[in-house]
Amino acid sequence: MEPSTFKIPPSKQAFSKARYKIAHTGFKELLDLSLQTAYQGDTSYGT
């Protein structure tokens, strides 16, 4: 079966509902990882 190729964008309400299903924990982990990478080896950065 071929995947559907609809060209109609989702409604604003459908997009908003889909956003609620996304967990914030993944974004928090990405932020923590990016901060660790940015300040790795920077001795002037304190905690």
Secondary structure, 3 states (H helix, E strand, C coil): CCCCCCCCCCCHHHHHHHHHCCCCHHHHHHHHHHHHHHCCCCCCCCC
